[in-house]
């Protein structure tokens, strides 16, 4: 059990043991001397001497511990965090040797090792980048080609979750709700006709035509379904009747890792890599959860430890009140920006759909999630989502003594926030997502692999959030 405690606490307990041990030895020596004396000696002077020694000894031990903690324990923690960041997250910031100047050659040796490894990694990364650029160019050509075709393509896995959709399909899905990977097809379409078409598929029939209606019952599409063996189905939707003008090319959104549906588990036992995360941020009229309102909401999605390109929510929100000039100076959102924006009821419902079955992620989450829950009656939805706070993730990885503002964490992880995007809902949500993506492998490297383990670790640092919100 002692080995489970963090290094600084173990060292503190060690010095406490020294102080208690020293006092116990002094007491034993005084008692032995008093017992061995031939004449009767008053006990009061000996007790006074013992109390004085115990007080001075405790003060000396405490002073030495403070020096040791500041110059040895803290630098070791920082050094280990830097090494884990290099090992698991590809951080390119150098190992800090200044704070570890009293650790002898340990910090320079660690720095030399990371430089050697980084050199090898960079060579590999350059090769990967060249191949990635080729793949990206081919993907852009494919996207442009699919945009020209009046067929919307959706790929679903055996659990009927969306694994791929093209630009045409994104337009169809957007008419119903915000498109998102891993979403059940039933979130968008009435699956009764789909089930009949699946049942009609056979080896002799390559595909089956059927009518695909949206969940609102307002529109029906001519579609065909094709089986992909045991890997799921491809749905092709005819959108030729909707082609008024040439569509703007949109990214082909996919994640083929979703073809293999994971076994359903309780969320506490679910590996972090199997979870869907939705990092989000709000800009508001002020800093009070009880009194202020949301003026801008931004969110992105993280699946399988990666940001999903193309799945973004970014909207102004009409707060139903003037925005104070002091708030506008921070986030630059004016009354003109929100004049025609949806109210919190409509924006909140759209975000609720975007974040369905996901873990919400925010920096200083109690403020943002508190605002959502305050307005849930207007939205007509509840927010029982699990929540992860990147402030606490940073504390788990880097220790509580470091600064944990979003700017400080991004700087530590070599994440750049463009100045024009700082203090915008989407810009801060994107930065929070990049922090999450970089910290997940570091956490896994420390043996924190399931959501339950993550919650246990972050709860140890919950006082940080209390200090931030007081």
N, C-alpha and C positions, 0 to 999 in steps of 0.2 A: 504493500500500500504506500510506503514511503516513496518508492520510485515513481509513483504516479503524480506526485506533487511537482509543481514547476521548480526550476532551478533556484530562483531567488528565494522562494519560500523554504526550500530545503536548506539553503545556506543560512537563512535567518534562524531556523530551528537549531542548526548546528551551533550558532553563536549563543543562542539562548541556553543550550546545554552547557556551553563553556562557562557562562555566567553562573548558572545554578551549580555546576560542578565546583567552580572556584569558591563560591559561598559555602558549599557543603564541606569542602576541605578545610576552609578557615574555621568553621564551626567545630569540626572534629579536632583540629589542632588546639584550639582554645579550650575545648572540653577536656582533652587529654592533659594539657598543661595544668588546668585547674584541679584535675583529679590527682595528679602526681605531686602537687605541692604539699609540703609537710605541715604548713600552717594554714589555718582557715583564711581564705582570701574571699573578700566580698565578690559576688557574681555581677553586680551592677556595672563596674568598670569593664569587665569582659564583654558583657552584652552590648555596652555602648561601643566598644571597639569593633565587635562583630557587625553591628548595624552600620557603623561608619564604613568599614571595609566593604560590606555588601553593596552599599550605595555607590561608593567610588568604583568598585569593580564592575557593577552593572553599567555605570556611565561610560567607563573605559571600553567595555565590550561593545556597547551600543555605538560609540564613536568609531571603533575599528570596523564594526559591521557596516556602518554607513559608507565609509571609505571603500570597503571591499565591494559593497553592492554597486556603488557608482562606477568604480574603476575596473571591476572584474565581472560581476554577475551580469549587469546590464550590457556591457560590450559582448559578452559571450552570447546572450540572447539575440542581440542585433546581428552578430556574425552568423549565427545559425539560421536566422530568418533570411539573411542575404543569400546564404548558400542554398537554402531550400528554394528560394525564388529563382536562382540561376538553374538549379537542377530540374525543377518541375514546371517552371513557367516561362523560361527563356528570357528572363529579365536581363537587360544589357547594362544596367547601372553597375558601376564597379563596387567591389566589396569595400566598405568603409574601414580604413585602417587607422584613421585618426582617433576614433573613440576607443580603439582597442590597443592603444600604445603601451599599456601596462601588461599586455598578454604575451610579451616577448615576440617570438618569430611566428606565432600562430596566425595572426592576421595577414602578414606579408605572404606566408606560405599558402593560405587560403586564396588570397588575391592572385597569386601566380597560377594556382590550379585552375581557377575560374577563367583566367585569361587564356590558358592553354586550351581548355575545353571550349571556350567561346570561339576561339579561332577555328577550331574544327567544325563547330556548329555553323558558323557563318559561311564557311566554304560549302557545306551541305545546303544551307539555306539559299545560297545564290543559285545552285543548281535546281533546287526545287522551285525557286521563284521564276526561273526561265521556263520550266515546264508548265508552271501554273499560268504564266502569261499566255502560252500557246493554248492551253485549255480554255482560258478566259476568252481568247479571241474566237475559238471555235464555238464556245457557248453563246457569244454575242451573235455570231452568224446564224446559229440555230434559233436563237430568240427572234431575230429579224425574220427568218423564214417562217416560223410558226405564226408570227404576227400577221403575215400576208395571207395565211390560210384561214378561211372562215370556219374553223373547227376548234372548239375548246377542248383541251385534253386534261383529264384528271386521272391520276393513278392512286388507287387505294390498296391498302394491305389487307390481309385476311380478316382483320378486325374492323374493316370498313373505315379506317382512318386515312386521311389525306396524306399521301407521301410526295406527290408532285402535282403542280398545276402550272400551266403556261399563262402568258399574258391575256389570252382570250378568256381562259377560265377565271382568271383574277377579276376580269370585268363582270363576269356572270356572278361570281361569288360576292363581289362588292355590292351588287344590287340587293343582296339579302343581308349580309353582315360582313365584318372585316375578315378577309381571307387569312387562314392560318394553317400551317402544317400540323399534323397529328390530331386535327379536329375530326370528330366523328362526322361522317357525311350527313347524318341525320340532323346536324345543326343547321344545315342549309336546305336539304331536299327531303321531300316525302319519300321514304324508302320502300313503300309498298310496291310500286311498279318496278323498282330496282330488284327487289327480292324475287318477283315473278320472272324477271328477265334472267337473273342468275340461275334460277331453277330450270329455265328453258335451254340454257347452254348445254351443249354436248360436244363430243369429239367431231361429230359430223357437221356441226354448225359453228363456224369460227366466231361469229358475233350475232347478237340479237338486237333488233330495234325495239325501242320502248319509249313511252312518254315519261319525262322526268319533270315533276312539278316541284316548285319551291315550297318551303315549310309554311309560307304565308298563304298558299293557295291562290296567289295572284297571277302567276305566270307558269306556263308549261313549255318545255323544250323537247324537240325531237332529238333523241340520243340513241347511241348504240353502245353495247357493252361487250368487251372481249376478255376472255379468261387468260391469265398469265400463269397457268399451271397452279402450283400451290403458293405462288407469291402474291396473289391478289387479283385485281381486275383493273382494266383500263376503260374509262368512260369517255366517249367522244360525243360532244354536244354540238349540234348544228346551229351556228350563230349567223348564218348568211343573211337571214332576214333582218338582222340587227345592224348590218353594215351600212351605215349612212356615209361615213367618211373613213379614210384610212386610220387605223388605230395606231396610237403611239406605242412603240416597242416597250415592253415591260420585262423585267427579269424572269427567267425560268426558275421557279422556286421549287426546290426538292431537297430531300434528305433520304437517301436509299437505306440508311441504317434503320429507318422506321419500317422497312419491309419485314424485319424480324420483330414481331410484337413481343414485348417483354411480359413475363408472367406477372399477373397482378399481385401486388403485395400491399401490406399496410404501409402508409407513408413513412413511418418511423424506420421501417426495414428496407426502404427503397434506396438503391444506390444513387448518389448524387448525379451521376451521369445519365440516369434514366428519367430524371425529372425534367419537366418543362418549367423554365423560369421566365417571368415577365418583369424585367427591371422597368421602373416607371418613376416619374417625377412630376410634381405639380408646382406651378407658380400661382401665387395667391395675392389677396388684397392686404395681407399682413401676416403676423407671426402667431396668431392665436387660433387654436383649433376650435374653440368655442364661439368665437365672434367673426372670424374672417371666412372668405369664400375663395374658390378656385377660379382662376382666370385663364389658365392654360394647362393642358394635360398631354404628356408625351410618354410613349412606351415602346419597347422593342421586345423581341422574343429570343430566348436562348434554348436551343435543343441540342442534346448530346454534347454539351460543353462548347457549342459554337453559336455565334450570332446568326440568326436567320436573315439573310439579305432579302430585302423586299417586304418584310412583315413589320410594319411600323404604324403606330398610331400617333397622330400629332394634330391637336385641335385647340382652338381658343374656346373658352367657356364664358358665357355671359353670366356674370355674378349677380345681376339684378341690382347693382348699386354702383356708384362711381368708384373708380380705382384711385386710391390716394396717390398723390404725386411722389411721395417718398418711396412707395412700392414700385411705381413706374420707373424711377431712376435706377432701380436694381435690375428688373427684368424687361424693361422697355415695352411692356404691354400697356396700351392706352385704351381709353374708352372707345375710340374709333375701331380698334382691332376687334373688340368683342361685341360691337353693336349688333351685328347680324349672326353672331355665333350661337350654337345650340346652348340651352341652359344646362345646369348640372344634371337634371333628370335624364335628358337625351344623351349627353356626353357620358354620363356614368353608366347607362345601360350599354352603350357601345363598348366602353372599356371593359365592362363586366363580361361581355361576350368574348372580347379579345383575350381576356385573362382566364377564361373558363378552364378548370382542371389544372391550373398552373400555380406555382409558388410565386408570390409577389416579392419583389426585391426593391429596396429603396435605401438611400443613404439618410440616416436618421429617420427610420421608417415610422415611429410612433406619430410623427406629425402628419405625414402624407396619408397613412392608412386611417388615422384618426379623422381626417377630413372626409374621406370616402364613407366611413361608417356613420359620421354625423349626418350625411345627406342621404343615407340609404332608404329612408322612408319616401323621399321625393323620387328616388330612382325606381323604387318598387323591387329592389333586389337586396340580398344580404351579402356580406363580405366575410365569409368564414375561412377564407383562403389562408393557408400557412404563409408566414412572412419571414423573410431573411433580411437582416440589416447589414449592409457592408461596413458600417462603423464597427460592429462587433466582429465581423470576419477579419477586418484589419487588426483588431485587438488580439484575436486568437493567433494570428500569424506573426505580428510584429511586437506584441506586448502592449500593455496599457500605458506605458510611459511615453510612447511615441504620439505624435499629433495625428488625429484621425479625421481631419476635414477632408472633403472630396478632393480639393486641390493638392493637399499633402499626400494623400494615398495615391493619386494619379501620378504625381511627381516621383514617388517612390517606385512605382511600377512602370515608369517610362511611358505613360499614357498622356498624349497631348490633347487638350481640349482647346479648339480654336477660340480665340477671345470673343468672337461674335456669337459663339454658341453657348458660352458660359452663362448661366442663369437664364437659359431657355429650357423649357420642359423637356423637349426632345434631346437637346444637347447634353443636359445633365443625365437623362435616362441612358443615353448612349454611353457616356463615360462610366456610369454605374455598371452597365452591362459588361464593359471591357474590364473593369475591376473584378467583377464576378468571374469572368472567363479566365483571367490570369490567376485568381486565388484558388479556384477549384482544384487544379492539379497539385498546388502546394498543400492544401488541406488533405487531399488524398494521400500525399506523400508522408503526412504526419499520422496516417492511420485513421483519419476521419473520412469514412467512405460512405456512410449512410446518413439520411436526413436526421434520424434520431440522434446519432452521435454528434452531428453538427449542432443540433439544438442544445444538447448537454454542454458542449463547449462554449457556445455563445452565451448561455445563461450565466456562466461564471463571471461575465464582464458586463452584465446588465446595468450596473451602477453608472457606467459611462453614459448611457442614454438618459438616465435620471439627471445627471449633471448637465447634459446638453439642453435639456428641456425645462430647466428650472431658472 
